[in-house]
Amino acid sequence: MIRLSGITRDFPVGDQVVHALAGVDLHIPAGQFAAIMGPSGSGKSTLLNLLGLLDRPTRGRYELDGRDVTELDEAETARVRRDRIGFVFQFFHLVPRLTAAANVALPMMLAGVPPRERAARVAELLAQVGLTERADHKPAQLSGGQLQRVAIARAMSMGPALLLADEPTGNLDRATGREIMGLLENLNQAGTTLLVITHDAEVGARAQRRIVMEDGRVVGDDKP
């Protein structure tokens, strides 16, 4: 599914260069649930951005489903990101003026999915996350847990093979966070590859694999 070889990401800061990632080698097979852990500044978020094709490495090779995606042009990168990768964030990033249903439908609308197919898929996804009765509610009318459920449904709207979650429980209370992790685990058990960035040891303990980062390097990896 994912193979990183010698991935480096450098950022110029004044007259210095910060090595956010320093020669990362990583293989994540399809269907795995892995937690990426480490202190702030360890490179976790930079790695997630690269995996999600939101950024490019300074050096190294990234293969997704056997395809080198490092040198794709912007249009093809956007297509791969839209069709193959879903994102869930700590602060949800929903569109405030849109209803839950419209937020879930947005990626499909941008992709040109026909309205009837789009509506059926939205209904299916909201049912999966237990929010059928909240379809017409806007984000301001939803709780934190409900907002994250909408975000998960939106992330899965294009049927991605890879789901990237950045601190998905970080803005939730413990009980709600456990519910959200249960939803993500259900998606993983249905075949979606799941990568979760987290500071939470409890979340890490639920993963099949824990990848620990420090100073831009992988310093721990308890592969199954």
C-alpha positions as CSV (number, residue, x, y, z in Angstrom):
1,M,0.0,0.0,0.0
2,I,2.6,2.6,1.2
3,R,6.3,2.4,0.7
4,L,8.6,5.3,1.7
5,S,12.3,5.2,0.8
6,G,14.7,7.8,2.1
7,I,12.0,10.4,2.6
8,T,13.5,13.8,3.6
9,R,11.7,17.1,4.1
10,D,13.7,20.2,4.7
11,F,12.4,23.7,5.5
12,P,14.5,26.8,5.3
13,V,14.2,28.9,8.5
14,G,16.2,32.1,8.1
15,D,19.8,31.1,7.2
16,Q,19.3,27.6,8.6
17,V,17.6,24.4,7.3
18,V,15.3,22.4,9.6
19,H,15.1,18.7,8.8
20,A,11.5,17.9,9.6
21,L,12.0,14.4,8.1
22,A,15.4,12.8,7.9
23,G,15.6,9.7,5.7
24,V,12.3,7.9,6.7
25,D,11.9,4.3,5.4
26,L,8.5,2.8,6.0
27,H,6.3,0.1,4.6
28,I,2.6,-0.1,5.5
29,P,0.6,-2.9,3.9
30,A,-2.9,-2.5,2.8
31,G,-5.6,-3.0,5.5
32,Q,-3.3,-2.2,8.4
33,F,-4.2,0.1,11.4
34,A,-1.1,2.0,12.5
35,A,-0.6,4.7,15.0
36,I,2.1,7.3,14.4
37,M,3.3,8.6,17.8
38,G,6.0,10.9,19.2
39,P,6.5,14.3,20.8
40,S,5.6,17.6,19.3
41,G,8.1,18.5,16.6
42,S,9.0,14.9,15.9
43,G,7.8,15.0,12.3
44,K,4.4,13.3,12.6
45,S,2.4,16.0,10.9
46,T,4.9,16.5,8.2
47,L,4.8,12.8,7.5
48,L,1.0,12.9,7.4
49,N,1.0,15.8,4.9
50,L,3.4,13.9,2.7
51,L,1.4,10.7,2.9
52,G,-1.8,12.6,2.0
53,L,-0.1,14.3,-1.0
54,L,-0.6,17.7,0.6
55,D,3.2,18.2,0.5
56,R,6.2,16.8,-1.4
57,P,9.4,15.4,0.0
58,T,12.7,17.3,-0.6
59,R,14.3,13.9,-1.4
60,G,13.2,10.3,-1.5
61,R,10.5,8.1,-3.1
62,Y,6.9,7.6,-2.1
63,E,5.0,4.7,-3.6
64,L,1.2,4.4,-3.2
65,D,-0.3,1.1,-4.4
66,G,2.9,0.4,-6.3
67,R,3.0,3.7,-8.1
68,D,5.6,6.4,-7.5
69,V,3.5,9.5,-6.6
70,T,6.5,11.7,-5.8
71,E,6.8,13.3,-9.2
72,L,3.1,13.5,-10.3
73,D,2.0,16.8,-11.7
74,E,-0.5,18.9,-9.7
75,A,-3.6,17.7,-11.6
76,E,-2.8,14.0,-11.2
77,T,-1.8,14.5,-7.5
78,A,-5.2,16.1,-6.9
79,R,-6.9,13.2,-8.6
80,V,-5.0,10.6,-6.5
81,R,-5.7,12.5,-3.3
82,R,-9.4,12.8,-4.1
83,D,-10.0,9.2,-5.2
84,R,-7.6,7.3,-2.9
85,I,-7.2,9.2,0.3
86,G,-9.5,10.4,3.1
87,F,-8.7,12.9,5.8
88,V,-10.0,13.3,9.4
89,F,-8.7,16.2,11.5
90,Q,-8.8,17.2,15.2
91,F,-10.8,20.3,14.5
92,F,-13.2,18.7,11.9
93,H,-12.8,21.4,9.2
94,L,-16.5,21.3,8.2
95,V,-18.1,24.1,6.2
96,P,-20.2,26.1,8.7
97,R,-22.9,27.2,6.4
98,L,-23.6,23.7,5.0
99,T,-25.7,21.0,6.6
100,A,-24.2,17.7,7.7
101,A,-25.5,16.1,4.6
102,A,-24.1,18.8,2.4
103,N,-20.7,18.6,4.0
104,V,-20.6,14.8,3.3
105,A,-21.8,15.4,-0.2
106,L,-19.2,18.1,-1.0
107,P,-16.3,15.9,-2.2
108,M,-18.7,14.0,-4.4
109,M,-20.1,17.2,-5.9
110,L,-16.7,18.4,-6.7
111,A,-15.9,15.1,-8.3
112,G,-19.0,15.3,-10.5
113,V,-20.9,12.4,-9.0
114,P,-24.5,12.5,-10.2
115,P,-27.0,14.0,-7.7
116,R,-29.1,10.8,-7.3
117,E,-26.0,8.6,-6.6
118,R,-24.6,11.3,-4.4
119,A,-27.8,11.5,-2.3
120,A,-27.9,7.7,-1.8
121,R,-24.3,7.6,-0.8
122,V,-24.8,10.5,1.7
123,A,-27.7,8.7,3.3
124,E,-25.7,5.5,3.5
125,L,-22.7,7.2,5.1
126,L,-24.8,9.2,7.7
127,A,-26.5,6.0,8.7
128,Q,-23.1,4.3,9.2
129,V,-22.0,7.0,11.6
130,G,-25.4,7.1,13.3
131,L,-26.4,10.6,12.2
132,T,-29.4,10.0,9.9
133,E,-31.6,12.3,12.1
134,R,-29.0,15.1,12.0
135,A,-28.7,15.3,8.2
136,D,-30.2,18.7,8.1
137,H,-28.3,20.2,11.0
138,K,-25.5,22.6,10.5
139,P,-22.2,22.3,12.4
140,A,-23.1,24.8,15.0
141,Q,-26.1,22.6,16.0
142,L,-23.9,19.5,16.5
143,S,-21.8,18.2,19.4
144,G,-18.1,17.6,19.1
145,G,-18.6,13.9,18.7
146,Q,-21.3,14.5,16.0
147,L,-19.0,16.9,14.2
148,Q,-16.3,14.2,14.0
149,R,-18.8,11.6,12.8
150,V,-19.8,14.0,10.0
151,A,-16.1,14.5,9.2
152,I,-15.5,10.7,9.1
153,A,-18.5,10.3,6.7
154,R,-17.1,13.0,4.5
155,A,-13.7,11.4,4.5
156,M,-15.2,8.1,3.3
157,S,-17.5,9.7,0.7
158,M,-15.2,8.8,-2.3
159,G,-14.5,5.3,-0.9
160,P,-10.8,5.9,-0.2
161,A,-8.4,3.0,0.3
162,L,-6.3,5.1,2.8
163,L,-7.7,7.0,5.7
164,L,-5.4,9.5,7.5
165,A,-6.6,10.8,10.9
166,D,-4.7,13.6,12.6
167,E,-5.4,13.5,16.4
168,P,-9.1,12.5,15.7
169,T,-9.9,12.3,19.4
170,G,-7.8,15.3,20.5
171,N,-10.8,17.7,20.8
172,L,-13.2,15.2,22.4
173,D,-13.9,13.9,25.9
174,R,-12.6,10.4,26.7
175,A,-15.9,8.5,26.2
176,T,-16.7,10.3,22.9
177,G,-13.1,9.7,21.7
178,R,-13.6,5.9,22.3
179,E,-16.8,6.0,20.2
180,I,-14.9,7.7,17.4
181,M,-12.1,5.2,17.5
182,G,-14.6,2.4,17.3
183,L,-16.0,3.9,14.1
184,L,-12.5,4.2,12.6
185,E,-11.7,0.6,13.6
186,N,-14.9,-0.5,11.9
187,L,-13.8,1.1,8.7
188,N,-10.4,-0.5,9.1
189,Q,-11.9,-3.9,9.6
190,A,-13.9,-3.4,6.4
191,G,-10.6,-3.0,4.5
192,T,-9.6,0.6,4.7
193,T,-5.9,1.2,5.6
194,L,-5.9,3.5,8.7
195,L,-3.1,5.7,9.9
196,V,-3.7,7.7,13.0
197,I,-1.4,10.4,14.4
198,T,-1.9,10.7,18.2
199,H,-0.4,11.7,21.5
200,D,-2.9,9.5,23.3
201,A,-1.4,6.2,24.6
202,E,-4.9,4.6,24.8
203,V,-5.4,5.3,21.1
204,G,-2.0,4.0,20.3
205,A,-2.7,0.8,22.3
206,R,-5.7,0.1,20.0
207,A,-3.6,0.1,16.9
208,Q,-2.1,-3.1,15.3
209,R,1.2,-1.2,14.9
210,R,2.8,1.7,16.7
211,I,5.4,3.8,14.8
212,V,7.3,6.2,17.1
213,M,9.0,9.3,15.6
214,E,11.6,11.6,17.1
215,D,13.6,14.4,15.4
216,G,12.3,13.5,12.0
217,R,13.2,9.8,12.2
218,V,11.4,6.6,13.0
219,V,12.9,5.4,16.3
220,G,10.4,2.7,17.2
221,D,8.2,0.3,15.2
222,D,6.5,-2.6,16.7
223,K,5.4,-4.4,13.5
224,P,2.8,-7.2,14.0
